[in-house]
């Protein structure tokens, strides 16, 4: 007959007694030590959803340093602007526009300025050439958003807002690519700065990511046709329609 002192219950009581003598500090969750007194259970590790990712070397920088772009920096009383050496309407948009979008990952002057302002200039003066190039713009847009850098994300969101209104049917052409564009927007949608009674000057500069994402999603829905809302809702479940409400 097995002695009572070697029963299963007595065994676990002995283990607990031994562990309780060392029950200080921290322990991983769901372990025996985690159930002891005076032990702090460590929480799960951070998912690093908002951590900035390093950007890869861009083709835009290589082409700029090689002097392949027909642009130069011009200074005037209003600040810096791009002086185009050829008319924008005569540019090959299939070649140049994806390269300028590729530069949205840049955060260093002058690359950041030339890529951002170059995109705005091309969207404004060559809007009728943009629609056929949309498929080539998706990967650069996705890469810029995936850096998760505040400056790059804000710049890209402003570019997207300009893109959807630059010409007819562009908003609808972007709908099939929501799966590539919207996941990062879903992560940062509620990433607003709460300063209480303080003043958030980023709102005046339009650098508040949460507000920019809301504006961008509303622009997508407004210009994306009848299928835009259901596709936005699928990727960003917390989004509420600005058209139906």
MOHU-V716291 format. One line per field, one symbol per residue. burial: b if it has 9 or more other C-alpha atoms within 8 Angstrom, else e. A space follows every 50 residues. Layout:
BEGIN
burial = ???
END
This chain:
BEGIN
burial = eeeeeebeebbeeeebeebbeebeebbbeeeebbebeebbbeeeeeeeee eeeebeebbbbebbeeeeeeeeeeeeeeeebbebeeebeeeebeebbbbb bbbbbbbeeebbebbbbbbbbbbeebbeebbebbebbbebbbbbbebbbe ebbbbbbbbbbbbbbbbebbbbbbbeebeebbbbbbbbbeebeeeeeeee eeeeeebbbbbbbbbbbbbbbbbbbeebbebbbebbeeeebeeee
END
